[in-house]
Amino acid sequence: VQLQASGGGLVQSGGSLRLSCAASGSIFSINTMDWYRQAPGKQRELVAGIVSAGSTNYADSVKGRFTISRENAKNTVYLQMNNLKPEDTAVHYCNLRWLGLPGTPVSYWGQGTLVTVSS
């Protein structure tokens, strides 16, 4: 399984970006796709997640500003980021995971895409 993330870039504070992550390979249909980010000198943190049925969850710091969505037919997850702030500057990673047999977690990471927000 491979994940290809794209959409990062440089944007001014208050601007918007849309990240995409396309997965390819042998993928179990019931899965979760997440976006994480890692700022310099900080630990990687969960930004948002979405399960194949559509339920979503968000970090408190991005609620009301970011929207995660997915196209199951394309195995693609998106992260629409609005009202970006300098503290959103980080490398953003996508993750695809599911519970394999016999109950073993399966997880794949994309290569990361850099989001830089200038003040």
Backbone bond lengths (Angstrom), bond angles and torsions (degrees), N, CA, C in turn:
res aa  C-N    CA-C-N  psi(-1)  N-CA   C-N-CA  omega(-1)  CA-C   N-CA-C  phi
1 V - - - 1.464 - - 1.520 108.79 -
2 Q 1.339 116.08 136.37 1.464 121.17 177.25 1.518 109.48 -128.10
3 L 1.336 115.44 143.15 1.453 121.69 176.28 1.521 108.60 -120.47
4 Q 1.325 116.32 131.90 1.456 122.04 -179.64 1.519 108.70 -120.23
5 A 1.332 115.64 111.43 1.462 121.29 179.95 1.519 110.00 -96.39
6 S 1.325 115.51 148.42 1.466 121.28 178.40 1.515 109.65 -155.02
7 G 1.343 115.37 168.54 1.446 120.11 173.71 1.515 116.01 109.05
8 G 1.329 117.60 -8.17 1.445 119.77 179.18 1.519 111.83 -69.36
9 G 1.328 115.61 169.83 1.447 119.87 179.28 1.506 111.67 166.87
10 L 1.328 114.54 -169.12 1.463 122.01 -179.88 1.525 108.82 -103.22
11 V 1.322 115.93 129.93 1.467 120.88 -179.18 1.517 108.80 -143.11
12 Q 1.322 115.69 151.92 1.452 119.66 177.36 1.522 110.96 -79.60
13 S 1.306 115.06 156.50 1.464 120.77 176.48 1.522 109.96 -53.62
14 G 1.336 115.78 133.81 1.458 121.48 -176.49 1.516 113.92 92.08
15 G 1.304 116.99 -9.23 1.461 121.45 -178.77 1.515 112.55 -82.68
16 S 1.335 114.85 -175.23 1.459 121.57 -176.39 1.520 111.03 -132.31
17 L 1.314 115.42 152.37 1.453 123.62 171.84 1.519 108.29 -144.49
18 R 1.344 115.42 154.08 1.451 120.33 175.17 1.522 108.63 -125.11
19 L 1.319 115.71 118.60 1.455 121.70 176.99 1.525 109.57 -93.34
20 S 1.329 115.04 147.35 1.461 121.63 175.76 1.512 108.94 -129.56
21 C 1.311 116.50 150.23 1.454 121.68 175.49 1.524 108.07 -144.74
22 A 1.327 115.33 116.37 1.456 121.16 -178.21 1.521 109.55 -106.74
23 A 1.317 115.94 129.36 1.455 121.49 178.62 1.518 110.05 -104.34
24 S 1.316 115.72 145.19 1.456 120.70 178.65 1.517 109.17 -139.67
25 G 1.323 115.84 155.54 1.453 121.11 -178.93 1.512 111.68 115.03
26 S 1.317 115.96 -159.23 1.459 121.48 -177.70 1.526 108.48 -88.28
27 I 1.326 116.16 103.35 1.464 122.57 -171.78 1.517 109.94 -118.98
28 F 1.322 116.25 128.41 1.450 121.21 175.98 1.523 108.38 -70.22
29 S 1.328 116.04 134.92 1.465 120.29 -171.29 1.526 114.05 -67.16
30 I 1.332 116.69 -27.57 1.473 119.53 178.76 1.521 106.78 -97.14
31 N 1.314 116.32 105.47 1.462 119.54 -173.67 1.518 110.66 -150.83
32 T 1.309 114.32 173.88 1.457 122.22 176.20 1.521 108.65 -123.46
33 M 1.316 115.98 137.03 1.464 121.07 175.46 1.518 107.93 -118.89
34 D 1.297 115.67 128.13 1.463 122.20 -176.18 1.517 110.32 -122.47
35 W 1.331 114.56 156.07 1.460 122.03 166.39 1.524 107.92 -114.09
36 Y 1.315 115.38 130.18 1.459 122.86 173.51 1.521 108.05 -117.66
37 R 1.320 115.58 165.29 1.458 120.08 172.80 1.521 109.49 -144.55
38 Q 1.331 113.25 153.21 1.464 119.70 178.45 1.516 108.40 -137.50
39 A 1.320 115.06 114.37 1.456 121.55 177.13 1.528 108.39 -87.19
40 P 1.331 117.25 157.77 1.466 120.20 179.85 1.521 112.01 -55.24
41 G 1.320 116.61 128.39 1.449 121.45 177.52 1.509 115.08 77.20
42 K 1.326 116.94 6.03 1.464 120.36 -178.77 1.521 110.79 -121.81
43 Q 1.327 114.90 163.47 1.459 120.16 177.69 1.523 110.44 -77.60
44 R 1.307 114.91 154.70 1.463 120.34 175.43 1.526 108.28 -66.18
45 E 1.337 116.39 136.74 1.456 120.83 -178.45 1.524 110.46 -130.67
46 L 1.320 115.13 150.03 1.458 121.02 177.65 1.531 109.46 -75.13
47 V 1.322 116.42 129.66 1.459 121.69 178.02 1.534 110.49 -97.42
48 A 1.325 116.19 -50.22 1.464 120.83 -177.85 1.517 109.19 -162.27
49 G 1.321 115.89 154.75 1.454 120.92 178.87 1.516 110.35 -142.60
50 I 1.343 115.70 155.89 1.457 120.84 178.82 1.521 108.20 -148.03
51 V 1.328 115.59 132.38 1.463 120.20 178.53 1.523 109.12 -90.32
52 S 1.314 116.82 166.03 1.452 120.90 -176.34 1.521 112.45 -61.35
53 A 1.349 117.38 -26.67 1.466 120.81 178.23 1.518 112.14 -79.47
54 G 1.352 117.56 -13.20 1.454 120.57 174.02 1.512 117.67 113.84
55 S 1.326 118.57 -12.34 1.462 119.64 179.03 1.517 109.93 -65.65
56 T 1.336 115.02 145.25 1.459 120.31 -175.87 1.521 111.33 -127.34
57 N 1.317 115.63 160.57 1.458 121.42 171.19 1.522 108.14 -145.49
58 Y 1.335 115.83 152.41 1.464 121.76 -175.47 1.528 110.74 -136.69
59 A 1.315 115.55 150.52 1.451 120.68 168.26 1.528 107.89 -69.10
60 D 1.311 116.03 146.99 1.466 120.22 -178.75 1.533 111.41 -57.41
61 S 1.318 116.34 -33.86 1.463 120.67 -175.13 1.529 113.45 -68.47
62 V 1.336 117.76 -16.32 1.463 119.73 -177.67 1.523 112.99 -117.58
63 K 1.310 117.62 -3.94 1.466 119.98 -179.46 1.526 110.62 -58.09
64 G 1.323 115.47 134.92 1.454 120.73 -179.19 1.510 114.26 85.20
65 R 1.338 117.59 -11.45 1.468 121.26 179.59 1.531 112.23 -115.13
66 F 1.321 116.54 -35.34 1.472 121.95 -176.66 1.526 109.59 -109.15
67 T 1.328 115.27 147.65 1.459 121.38 175.59 1.527 109.21 -133.67
68 I 1.322 115.62 125.17 1.462 120.29 176.97 1.522 108.39 -100.34
69 S 1.320 116.60 141.58 1.462 121.90 177.84 1.527 108.25 -148.74
70 R 1.328 115.55 170.63 1.467 118.31 -179.22 1.508 110.54 -152.58
71 E 1.321 115.03 155.86 1.458 123.42 172.00 1.520 106.65 -118.71
72 N 1.323 116.28 103.31 1.461 120.07 -175.25 1.529 112.37 -62.32
73 A 1.316 117.28 -36.63 1.464 120.42 -178.87 1.526 111.69 -63.46
74 K 1.328 116.26 -26.01 1.463 121.20 -179.58 1.526 112.37 -105.16
75 N 1.332 117.06 0.76 1.474 120.97 -176.34 1.527 110.65 49.11
76 T 1.312 115.38 45.59 1.460 121.61 -175.92 1.517 110.21 -125.17
77 V 1.328 115.21 137.81 1.455 122.04 176.22 1.521 108.60 -118.53
78 Y 1.324 115.78 145.78 1.458 122.19 -179.14 1.523 109.76 -123.57
79 L 1.311 115.46 154.12 1.458 121.07 172.37 1.522 107.21 -134.71
80 Q 1.327 115.62 106.49 1.458 121.31 175.36 1.527 107.94 -87.04
81 M 1.318 115.33 119.56 1.458 120.79 -175.96 1.525 108.51 -115.05
82 N 1.327 115.72 115.28 1.462 121.56 179.51 1.529 110.08 -114.92
83 N 1.311 115.76 161.95 1.466 121.62 179.25 1.526 110.74 48.57
84 L 1.314 115.55 50.97 1.458 120.66 -176.94 1.517 111.07 -66.13
85 K 1.333 114.90 146.27 1.456 122.76 -178.93 1.525 109.15 -121.31
86 P 1.322 118.02 157.08 1.483 119.69 178.78 1.528 112.69 -55.24
87 E 1.320 116.87 -31.71 1.473 119.86 -179.91 1.530 113.07 -72.16
88 D 1.329 117.34 -6.37 1.462 120.99 174.04 1.528 111.63 -83.55
89 T 1.328 116.86 -6.57 1.458 120.69 179.54 1.525 110.34 -61.35
90 A 1.332 116.04 122.39 1.460 121.58 -177.11 1.520 109.31 -177.81
91 V 1.327 114.78 164.32 1.459 119.88 167.02 1.529 106.84 -82.47
92 H 1.309 116.69 126.73 1.458 122.39 -178.62 1.528 109.77 -103.03
93 Y 1.313 115.47 131.45 1.460 122.54 -177.60 1.516 110.20 -119.59
94 C 1.323 117.06 142.23 1.454 119.47 171.24 1.528 108.96 -101.39
95 N 1.314 114.42 150.86 1.457 121.90 -179.66 1.517 109.40 -135.63
96 L 1.314 115.09 137.48 1.465 121.77 177.17 1.519 107.63 -120.19
97 R 1.311 117.47 128.89 1.464 119.37 -177.47 1.517 111.10 -144.95
98 W 1.346 113.41 152.83 1.467 120.33 172.95 1.516 108.73 -155.63
99 L 1.300 115.63 170.61 1.455 121.15 180.00 1.518 107.86 -97.17
100 G 1.322 116.16 111.14 1.457 119.83 179.50 1.512 111.53 -84.99
101 L 1.316 115.57 -174.43 1.459 121.03 178.83 1.528 109.11 -100.44
102 P 1.300 119.66 138.98 1.468 127.76 -0.99 1.528 111.75 -95.05
103 G 1.319 117.56 77.46 1.449 121.56 178.65 1.509 113.27 84.15
104 T 1.345 116.12 22.27 1.457 120.59 -179.73 1.527 109.77 -93.05
105 P 1.338 117.98 125.83 1.470 119.93 178.22 1.521 111.29 -64.56
106 V 1.316 115.01 138.84 1.458 122.60 175.93 1.522 107.31 -119.76
107 S 1.326 117.60 131.90 1.463 120.78 -174.83 1.521 110.28 -145.19
108 Y 1.334 115.94 136.22 1.454 122.27 177.51 1.529 109.38 -131.48
109 W 1.341 115.54 145.50 1.462 121.94 -178.88 1.519 111.06 -117.61
110 G 1.317 114.80 146.11 1.448 120.81 169.82 1.519 109.81 -83.78
111 Q 1.324 116.26 178.05 1.465 121.50 -172.39 1.520 113.30 -84.00
112 G 1.313 119.11 -12.07 1.459 120.94 -179.78 1.508 112.34 94.14
113 T 1.317 115.29 143.16 1.466 121.43 175.97 1.523 107.68 -137.21
114 L 1.329 115.88 133.35 1.459 121.30 -172.21 1.530 111.04 -85.93
115 V 1.316 114.60 129.09 1.463 122.19 173.23 1.519 107.48 -113.61
116 T 1.325 116.29 123.48 1.454 121.55 179.47 1.529 108.54 -122.80
117 V 1.335 115.63 123.50 1.465 121.06 -179.03 1.522 108.16 -114.10
118 S 1.308 115.72 118.17 1.466 120.18 179.96 1.528 110.19 -92.55
119 S 1.325 114.63 148.53 1.474 119.91 -178.05 1.517 111.37 -89.13
